[in-house]
């Protein structure tokens, strides 16, 4: 599963040819969550509150890039790296 971003110990990934709805995976200290790209709601899993807040901040800034990567993952072609949270 390609890593598309990493910040503050959080790793963001996407699977190739994954199921709908469009989403990404976040991992932090052994915990995992899947986030809907459009609504930014958690589809599965859980992260600690602080990590969850950082994922929401990052994903709200990069929603268009996430959707672009989702479309690439469906094909599948190489995914773009996305700038980490500052």
C-alpha positions as CSV (number, residue, x, y, z in Angstrom):
1,X,0.0,0.0,0.0
2,X,1.7,3.2,-1.1
3,X,2.6,5.8,1.5
4,X,1.5,9.3,0.3
5,X,2.4,11.4,3.3
6,X,4.0,11.2,6.8
7,X,3.9,13.8,9.6
8,X,4.3,13.7,13.4
9,X,4.4,9.9,13.4
10,X,1.3,9.6,11.3
11,X,1.5,7.6,8.1
12,X,-1.1,8.2,5.3
13,X,-1.6,5.5,2.7
14,X,-3.9,4.5,-0.1
15,X,-4.5,1.0,-1.6
16,X,-4.6,0.4,-5.3
17,X,-8.1,-0.5,-6.6
18,X,-9.7,-0.2,-3.2
19,X,-13.4,-0.2,-2.5
20,X,-15.7,2.9,-2.5
21,X,-16.3,5.4,-1.0
22,X,-13.1,7.3,-1.8
23,X,-10.9,7.1,1.3
24,X,-7.4,7.0,2.8
25,X,-5.8,5.1,5.6
26,X,-4.1,6.7,8.6
27,X,-1.8,4.9,11.0
28,X,-0.4,6.1,14.3
29,X,1.4,4.1,17.0
30,X,-0.1,0.8,15.9
31,X,-3.6,2.3,15.6
32,X,-5.4,2.6,12.2
33,X,-8.4,4.4,10.8
34,X,-9.9,4.9,7.4
35,X,-11.2,8.4,6.4
36,X,-13.8,9.3,3.8
37,X,-12.1,11.9,1.5
38,X,-15.4,13.8,0.9
39,X,-16.8,14.0,4.4
40,X,-13.6,13.3,6.4
41,X,-15.6,11.0,8.7
42,X,-14.0,7.9,10.0
43,X,-15.2,4.8,8.1
44,X,-13.4,2.2,10.3
45,X,-10.9,2.1,13.1
46,X,-9.8,4.8,15.5
47,X,-6.9,7.1,16.3
48,X,-6.0,9.0,19.5
49,X,-7.7,12.4,19.6
50,X,-4.6,14.5,18.9
51,X,-3.6,12.3,15.9
52,X,-7.2,12.4,14.6
53,X,-7.3,16.2,14.8
54,X,-4.0,16.4,12.9
55,X,-5.3,14.0,10.2
56,X,-8.5,16.1,9.9
57,X,-6.4,19.4,9.6
58,X,-4.1,17.8,7.0
59,X,-6.8,16.2,4.9
60,X,-9.0,19.3,4.8
61,X,-6.1,21.2,3.3
62,X,-5.3,18.4,0.7
63,X,-8.8,17.1,-0.2
64,X,-8.3,17.8,-4.0
65,X,-4.9,16.0,-4.0
66,X,-6.4,13.1,-2.1
67,X,-9.2,12.8,-4.7
68,X,-6.6,13.0,-7.5
69,X,-4.7,10.2,-5.9
70,X,-7.9,8.1,-5.4
71,X,-8.6,8.4,-9.2
72,X,-5.0,7.3,-9.9
73,X,-5.3,4.4,-7.5
74,X,-8.3,3.1,-9.4
75,X,-6.4,2.9,-12.7
76,X,-3.9,2.0,-11.1
77,X,-0.9,4.3,-11.7
78,X,1.7,5.7,-9.3
79,X,0.3,8.0,-6.6
80,X,1.7,11.5,-5.9
81,X,3.2,12.3,-2.5
82,X,1.3,15.0,-0.6
83,X,3.0,17.6,1.5
84,X,2.9,16.8,5.2
85,X,1.3,18.9,7.9
86,X,3.5,21.8,8.9
